Amino acid sequence: MGVPGPGRSVLGDALVLFSTVAATASILLSQRLIRHYGPVNTTTWTLTCGTLLTLPFALSSGGPTQGFR
């Protein structure tokens, strides 16, 4: 992550660590929700909430294809 060079890998390492912790928490929390609401409802609500939370960032950055020129 970022520009290669001395001292620059700490940010990338921190992002990977945070991503791993977030993915683990998501899996553990999803297990409880799946037992209570079922896999289809849990997946539907997870994707819906994720879309609604990231949509403002995607729209404010110029759309989904802004960086693919």
N, C-alpha and C positions, 0 to 999 in steps of 0.2 A: 504494500500500500504506500503510495506516495513516491517521492523521488528517491532513487537509490543513493546510498551514501552513508557515511558514518553517523550513527545516532538516529537514523531515520526509521529503523525497524521496530522501535518500541511502539509506535502508533499502530502499525500493522499487527503486531503481536497482541496488543490490547483489543483491537477490533475482532480478531479471530477468537480470543478468549471470551469476549462479550457475546459474540455470535453463538459460541458453543454453549454458554450458560443459558442464553435465551432459548435456544432450540431444545435443550434438556428440560427447561421449565415448561415449555409449550407441550412437550410430549407428556410430561407428568400430569399437568393440569388437564390435558385432553383425555387422559384415561378416565378420570373421574367424570368428566362431562359425557363421555361415550357410554359409560355404565348407566348414567341417569337419563340421558336424552336419546341415546342411540347414535350410531355412526353417521347416518345421513344428515340428521339435524345438526349434529356437532360440526360436521364439515361445512354444511351450508352456512351456518352462522359465523364460523371462523373465517371463511372466504369473504362473506359479506362485510364483516367488521374490518377485516384487513384492507379490503378495497376502499371502503369509505374513509378509513384513516389515512391511506396513502394517496387517494385521489387529489386532494388539494395540493400536495407537493408535486404530483405529476403535472397538473394543470398549470401551476405557477412556474414550472421550469420550461414551459414552452411546448408541452405535449410529449407523448411517449417516444417520438422519433427525433427529438431535438439533437441528440448526440450522434446520430447515424448518417451524417452527410459525408 
